[in-house]
Amino acid sequence: MNAVNEKLKERYCTFIHKSVVYKRKNKRIAKDEKPTISGLVFVQGESDDIQSFLCENFFGLYLVKDCSTGKIAVIHNNVMQSFMQVSQVEPARIRFMPHTFDYYSSGNTLVRITSGPLTGLEGYRIRISRDKCLVTSIGGMTVAIGGIYKESFENIDEYVRQRRELLCKESQEECFTLTSCQSEIAQCFFTPQNQMDVMAIASALNLWIVKAESYIKEKNFNKAVEITLFILNKIGNCFHSIYSDPRIKNFKEINTVCCDADKILISVLNSVDVSVDLKEIIKSERRSLVICYPFLPMEL
């Protein structure tokens, strides 16, 4: 893998997470750094371009896929920069977890770090071996970052709840027409009035995107489709009247949620394990979404 990394570095920025191992050698303790996961190299660039480069130089070598979507695993640059910064200064703070991100949601609150080098990262605050950690998802991998003591947080769920209560005079949806899952997702929504509102809604929905991805892994396609279609419909309904609101500079976070949801739908369409009826429902619903809400980042 060293040869592959050296070749990649000729064109791209690469990063390998390493762990420190101490060994007794000639009556002394020697410090040795080794890749935490053998063969894992992070590469910065366009995925198609990187894959073409690998095919040209290393036949049979492919970029890893996110098993929840079936697509090449992609990590946003701001998330990767925080991960690299901690890894390079204190590599022992990072550990790769054996379970999916959704596994750690039970009994834990979704938070976003608002200070320090990890600003912007979202996950669950839990204690592992007496160490306060943030468990987050990076490129489909679940990672725990330890030593989370001085950083400040915001409780995403609490912010959404307060904003929703503040705007409770808006017309309410008939909850009895929704499934229990849809009712829970609906609690993530309110009419956004500023940039923080948009970010809060997107953050609350990210948890449901992760849940939908876990349902894909379990081949529970009906549940994954129910979640993603409902999210897209609610975003369209909630945002169509304020999409040109000057108080909101951009909709980057909510657009990312839409793209992730649509990727899940497309992966279901491309799966050989999915019934024809479900595929027809997806095609019909996607067409309706594009027609009704042309601002959604979706293409037929």
Beta strands, then each sheet from edge to edge (+ up, - down):
strand 1: 13-15
strand 2: 18-25
strand 3: 28-35
strand 4: 42-44
strand 5: 65-66
strand 6: 71-72
strand 7: 94-96
strand 8: 110-113
strand 9: 122-128
strand 10: 131-138
strand 11: 141-145
strand 12: 153-155
sheet 1: 1+ 4-
sheet 2: 2+ 3-
sheet 3: 5+ 6-
sheet 4: 7+ 11- 10+ 9- 8+ 12-
end
